[in-house]
């Protein structure tokens, strides 16, 4: 029975002032990195959704114009430049084909609608990479400031 140890564990050695300083800056760095990550993720998702929506609306405008061409309805030209088609006056509103030729528009309509998430994947992963790098750099920056101000002490 004498081999049983007590439940008491001796306390750890108290932290030095420098170690406390580093720990505080590291905690601030974690909070800032989390905020950077959340903001970056929100911005990335917004951009990815907008890219997909823009591609869908571009296809819808192109297919509207292709429908007008199939029905052999006359397309109205711009008042200031008779060589360019006025897509809004022709009945297909949108700003996706402002000065493009009819061939480009018909080619976009023939390509078909964008696949689900086709135009959102690339901006999402690029934004996610930038967000992760930014969060890591912000954490590392705060840790480094704490380490420098603490006088290069150990963690």
N, C-alpha and C positions, 0 to 999 in steps of 0.2 A: 504494500500500500504506500510505501514511501516513494515509489516511482511515479506517482501521479503528479502532474504539474497543475499549478493553479491556473485559473482562468485569467489572471491578470497578465496583460502584456505591457511591457515597459513602453513609455511614450517615446516617440521619435525625437530625435534631436531638433531643437527649435531652428526655424529657418533664419538665415541671416537677412539683414536688411536688403542686400542686393538680390537674394533669391526671392524675397517677397515682391520686390519691384518688378523682376522679370515675370513672376507669376501673374501679377496684376496686368502688366502689358499684354501678356499672352491671353488672358481672359478678355481684355478689350479687343484684341485681335480676332478672337473667335466670334465675338458679337458682330464686329464690323464685317468679317468675312461672311457670316450668315446673312447679314443685311445686303451685302453686295451680291451674294448668290441669289437671294430671293428677288431682288430688283432685276438682276440680269435675266433670270428665268422668266419673269413676267414680260420683260421687253422682248425677249427671244420668242416667246409664244405669240405675242401680239404681231411681231413681224412675220412669223411663219404663217399665221392665219391670214394675214393681209395678203401675202404673196399668193396663197392658194385661191383666195377670193378674187384677187385681181386676174389670175389666169382664167378662172371660170367666167368672169364678166367679159374678158377679152374674147373668149370663144363665143359667148352669147351674142356679142355685137357682130362678130364675124359671120356667124350663122344667120343673123338677121339680114345682113347685107347680101349674103349668098342667096337667101330666099328672094330678095328683091331682084337679083340678077336672074334667077330661075324663072320668076314670073314675068320677066322682061319689062319691069317697070322702070321708068327713066330715073336715073340718079341725078340729084341736083348738084351743081357745081358751086364752089365758093364764089362769092361776089368779087372779091379782090384778086382771085387767082383762078381763072377758068380751067386750069389744068388739073386742079385738085378737087376731089369729091367732097361735098359737105355732107358728112354722114348724119349729123343731127337733123338737118333740113330734109334729108331723105327718109327719115323716120327711124333711124337706128342710133339713138343717143348713146354717148359715151366718149371718152377721151383716149381710148386705147389705139385708135387708128387715125390720129389727127392729120398727118400729111402723107400717109402711106398710099401706095398705088393699089388699084383694085386687085392686081395679081397677088400681092402679099396678103391682102384680106381674104381672098378666096383660098389661098394656100393654108391660112390659119383655120378656116372653116373646114377644109377638107381633112386636116390633121386630126380632127375629132376633139371631144372634150378632154380636159386634163383628168388623169386618173386621180383617185382619191389620195391625197397627200403627196402628189407628184411634185408640186412646187413648194411644199412646206418642209420637206425633209432636209434639203441642203441648208436653208437658212437656220433651221432649228439646230442642226448639229454644229454649224459654224458658231452660232450664238452660244450654244452650250459650252463649246471649247473656250471661247473668249470669257465666258462667265466663270468657268472653273479656274482658268489662269488668273483672272482678276481677283477672285476670292483667295486663291493661294498666295498671290503677291501681297494682298492687303494683310493677311495674317502674318506672313513672313516679315513684312515691313514693321508691324507693331512689335513682333517678337524681337527683331533686330534693334529697334529703338530702345526697348526695355533692356536688352543685353548690353548695349553701348552705354546707356545711362547708369546702369548698375556697376559699371567698371569691369566688364568682361568676366563676371563671376560665373561659376557653374550653375546649371539649372537646379 
